[in-house]
């Protein structure tokens, strides 16, 4: 969730006592380490002129 795009303060609420902390970025999964970055979806032209998904 990206806070500026998805949340907003409630009108009239006092947030002075709210404890906040910066979270660490998520760890990369084993699958991501093995497979690498995902390729974009869509149609790809193969060398034989055949389209595949």
BATORBA-685055 format. One record per residue (C-alpha): x, y, z; residue in three letters. Coordinates in nm, 3 decimals, always signed. Layout:
<atoms>
ATOM,east,north,up,resn
ATOM,X,Y,Z,Ala
...
</atoms>
This chain:
<atoms>
ATOM,east,north,up,resn
ATOM,+0.000,+0.000,+0.000,Unk
ATOM,+0.128,+0.345,-0.086,Unk
ATOM,+0.009,+0.579,+0.184,Unk
ATOM,-0.025,+0.902,-0.018,Unk
ATOM,-0.241,+0.732,-0.282,Unk
ATOM,-0.447,+0.501,-0.058,Unk
ATOM,-0.502,+0.661,+0.283,Unk
ATOM,-0.587,+0.997,+0.429,Unk
ATOM,-0.634,+1.132,+0.782,Unk
ATOM,-0.981,+1.136,+0.934,Unk
ATOM,-1.113,+1.488,+0.976,Unk
ATOM,-1.104,+1.594,+1.340,Unk
ATOM,-0.888,+1.300,+1.459,Unk
ATOM,-0.582,+1.371,+1.675,Unk
ATOM,-0.278,+1.171,+1.563,Unk
ATOM,-0.025,+1.321,+1.807,Unk
ATOM,-0.011,+0.999,+2.017,Unk
ATOM,+0.015,+0.757,+1.723,Unk
ATOM,+0.343,+0.565,+1.729,Unk
ATOM,+0.502,+0.532,+1.388,Unk
ATOM,+0.810,+0.350,+1.268,Unk
ATOM,+0.968,+0.298,+0.931,Unk
ATOM,+0.937,-0.062,+0.813,Unk
ATOM,+1.223,-0.250,+0.654,Unk
ATOM,+1.174,-0.337,+0.286,Unk
ATOM,+1.040,-0.690,+0.232,Unk
ATOM,+1.291,-0.969,+0.180,Unk
ATOM,+1.318,-1.115,-0.169,Unk
ATOM,+1.170,-1.463,-0.193,Unk
ATOM,+1.369,-1.770,-0.285,Unk
ATOM,+1.162,-1.797,-0.605,Unk
ATOM,+1.259,-1.442,-0.700,Unk
ATOM,+1.625,-1.517,-0.632,Unk
ATOM,+1.611,-1.832,-0.849,Unk
ATOM,+1.385,-1.709,-1.129,Unk
ATOM,+1.489,-1.343,-1.138,Unk
ATOM,+1.273,-1.051,-1.246,Unk
ATOM,+0.933,-1.127,-1.400,Unk
ATOM,+0.893,-1.068,-1.767,Unk
ATOM,+0.607,-0.847,-1.886,Unk
ATOM,+0.294,-1.031,-1.995,Unk
ATOM,+0.160,-1.006,-2.347,Unk
ATOM,+0.218,-1.147,-2.688,Unk
ATOM,+0.566,-1.236,-2.802,Unk
ATOM,+0.670,-1.292,-3.162,Unk
ATOM,+0.870,-1.613,-3.198,Unk
ATOM,+1.132,-1.668,-3.469,Unk
ATOM,+0.895,-1.887,-3.678,Unk
ATOM,+0.639,-1.607,-3.706,Unk
ATOM,+0.408,-1.777,-3.455,Unk
ATOM,+0.255,-1.570,-3.178,Unk
ATOM,+0.240,-1.719,-2.828,Unk
ATOM,+0.116,-1.601,-2.493,Unk
</atoms>
